[in-house]
Amino acid sequence: MGPRCGAYNEVGNHLKILSSAFVSSRQTAYTRFLKRGGKGTRSEVLSVVIRPSNQLKITFLEAKDITDIGSLKASAKIFVPGGANLYAARTYRIKEEEALRTYYFYEFEIGGQHVALAVGLDNGKAYIAGAAAPQIKWKDDGIKLRSAALSLTVL
């Protein structure tokens, strides 16, 4: 099932997600990766997952920002699988209409797969953009895949 009409807007090379819509954009994101010059052997995967934040961490209050579910380090236990080799973890902020929105970014390797993951939160929902490829292919396509994950913006 593709995105519903109005579920996302492609602006330049950025994937902007409207926070009230369901998105399953594996095919669309893969097409965008190919347009950016990716080699596209179908071993690369780009996807966006939306989950209620209370499925990630049990809280009584609705999480409004990614920092509401924990620090970058504490949240790594939620987003980075145990046994993974963590290469990078950082917080970044994007200016939006009303304020700055905080995002977490993780890059890791597990089971021969290199993964870049960006996470943002809005109205109790976590938006997770992930890009993965076999470690051996990451040398060729890693910059484009990382950029695709980092292009996540929740509106």
N, C-alpha and C positions, 0 to 999 in steps of 0.2 A: 504494500500500500504506500503510495507516494504522499507527499505533503498535501494537506488540504489547501484550497485556494486561499492565499493570503497568509499561509503559515510561515513563510519565510520570504525574504527579499534578498536577491543577490545584488550587491552594490559593489561595483569594482570587483575586487577579489575577496570580499568579505561576506561571510554568511551571517545574516542578521535574523534572529529568531524572535517572533512575536510571542511573548510569554504565555498567552492564553491558548495557543494552538498545539495540537499534536503533530510531531514531525518524525518521520522515518525517512531519512534522506540518503541512504546508502547509495542508491543508483545516481541521484543527482550530484552528490558530493564526488562520486567517482568520475562522473562526466566532467565536473569542474577541474578535478585533478589532471585529467587528460588534456583539457584545454590549456592548462598552465604549463604543459610540456612534459608531464609525467609519462613514463614509458608504458605503463598500464598492462602488466602481465596478469592482472586479476589476483595477484598475491598480495596486493596492497588493499587495505580496507579503510574507508572513511565513513564514520557514522556519527549520528547525534542521538542521544538517548535522553529522555525526559522522565524523571522519577520524582514522586513526592519526597520532600526532604525528610519526612518522618520515617521513610523506609530506609534511609541512610543512617540516621541517628535518632533515637527515640527522644523526643522533647515534648513538653506540654504546650509550648508556644510555637506559633508558625515562624519558621526561619525566613527572614527578609533578605538576608545577605549571607554570602558563603562563610563569613567570619562567625555567624551565629551557630554554625555546627562545629566550630573549633578552629584552632590555629592551622597554619600550613602544615606543620609537623604532625599535629594530632589528626588532621584530616587525611594525611597520607595513609593511615591505617585503614581508612574507608576506601580510598581510590586506587591505591597501589597494592597489588596482591602480595601476600607473604612470600618470601623467597626471591622476590624480584631484585635486580640490580638497579638501584635508583641512580640515574645520571644527573638529573636536574630537578629542582623544585623551586618555584618562585611565585610570588604574589605580584599581580599587576592590576592597575586600575584604568578604567576607560571612562572618560567624561561623557555623560549622557545628558538628556534634557534637564533633569532636575538636580542631579548630583553625580558623584563618582560611584561607579559600580566596581566592586572588587572581584577578581577572578583568581583561581589557583591554577597553576600549570605544573604538570609532572611529566617527566620523560624517564622511561625505564625499559629494561629488557627482561623478558621472562620466556623461558622455553624456546629460545631462538627467535622470538618476535620482539622487535623494537617498537615501542608505543609512545606516542605523544598524546597527552590528555589535558584538555582545558575544561574547567568547571566554573559555572556561574550559577547564581541562585536568584529567584524572584518569586514573590508571592507563594512561598512554600514549595516551590518546585525547583529541582536541580536540573540544569541543562549541562550535559556532558558531551563534548565534542572530542572524538578520538580518531587518531590516525595510526595505523599499524602496518608494518611490513616485515618480512623476514630480515634478520640482522644483516645478512649479506647484501640485500637490496637497499638497505638504508643509506649506504654510501652514495648511491646514485640519486635517490629520490627523497632523502631525509629532510632536506631544506624545504622542499615543496610540501611534504606531508606535515611537517612541524608548522609551517605557515598556515596550512589549511585548518589545523586544530586551533591555533592561536587566533584565527579570524572570527571565532565565536563572539557574537554580541547579542545579548538578550535585551529586547526592547520593552 
